[in-house]
Amino acid sequence: MSGVIIIGSGHAGCNTAINLRRSGYKDNIMIFSIENELPYHRPPLSKKFFKGDISFEGILIKNESFYSDNNIQFKANSEIVEVNAKEKYLRTCSGDQYEFSCLVFATGSSSRVFSESVFPDIDIYYLRNIADVNNINILLKESKKPLLIGGGYIGLELAASMTEMGMPVSIIEQEERLLKRVTAPVMSEFYKDLHESRGVQIFCNQSIKTINKLDNEYEVLTSDGNSIKTDFIIAGIGAIPNDELAQEAGIKCKNGILVDQYCRTNIPYIFAAGDCANAFNDLYGFSMRVESVPSANAHAKVVTSSILGNEITNRELPWFWSDQYEFKLQMAGLSEGYDEIHIHGKIEENAFMACYGKEGSLIAVDSVNMPKNFNNYKKALANSMRLSMDLIKDPNFDPSSIFSASY
């Protein structure tokens, strides 16, 4: 029986199935996953779940009975090896064949990894799914000095988690500052100071020259001549979209699976959502590939609308969050190309916002422990409101007035 087949069980794939059933879709729905587990929330993997503060049941998107109660077939441990777009069927690694009327790629992304030729015979671990977390946690029980390669979200969240677990952590970041690709120097400096105040050793603007294998540990030599001893290495050096299967099926890809504002590929009955999708964004007027849960959830709504014949488009404002220690970093909008920045609040009090301006208007905000103000700015940006930087810099301006008659 044909219907909707979803490849991938992350937020985009699972929520597409949920949304379809909630919207009254009656035909068959199948989710294929290469993982053994039911769909689960990904953000806790580097935080609460990693530390053991929450159980696996606590991160499930839906419990097992939900899928049977809603007639959603979930196929665990099922790799898709072929998609025949023209004949509308796919084939699993076991040789089973399934027909579809609509197909959704929600294949996510994979960790960018070092080539084996770069560091031969060196064990380097990556965190992308629950199996990675379980494996790393088992091995970390014997570790006395872990090393993280990469000072992005994953690296910093893991550094915070492992520090709270009582481990002495070091970070190597090849850029001159942490989080360089996503935030301003003032925010990078804040997080560097924060982690160093908790005992984390940070080596910025340094690449790894060699890793030497010793008896029970490694010696990592950096481009600045530093020697770092470690017995466990985890790398968080970015992610790449899982679009190989789509490419083989004749679907257009460029830094992910190319889709329009309706999340449709170049084949009208095939869609893509989540980390694997390079999607046209109506809010900005160009395509972008965003690796975030909010983006995946937004894509799932758009795909559902498109399958049902409605006309919701992708207008999601890119936004992110990161929990490190007791601090919540929230980011909204695209700050690239900003020409001014204003700090609202007080950095020394650990509650402040970086407001990015371009040509006199607000384009993005980064917030540390200021959720109410962040939400006001986020809502304004999502609604394409033009907020003057002169207004934002006014010490008497209250962000809560943006949506009141006083603004």
Helices and strands as residue ranges (DSSP letters): E 3-7, H 11-22, E 28-32, G 43-46, H 48-51, G 57-59, H 64-69, E 72-75, E 80-84, E 89-92, E 97-99, E 102-105, E 109-111, E 124-125, H 130-140, E 146-149, H 153-164, E 170-173, H 185-197, E 201-204, E 208-213, E 218-222, E 227-230, E 232-235, E 239-241, H 244-248, E 257-259, E 270-272, G 274-276, E 277-281, E 286-288, H 293-307, E 319-324, E 327-333, E 340-346, G 347-349, E 351-358, E 361-368, H 371-382, H 389-393, G 399-401
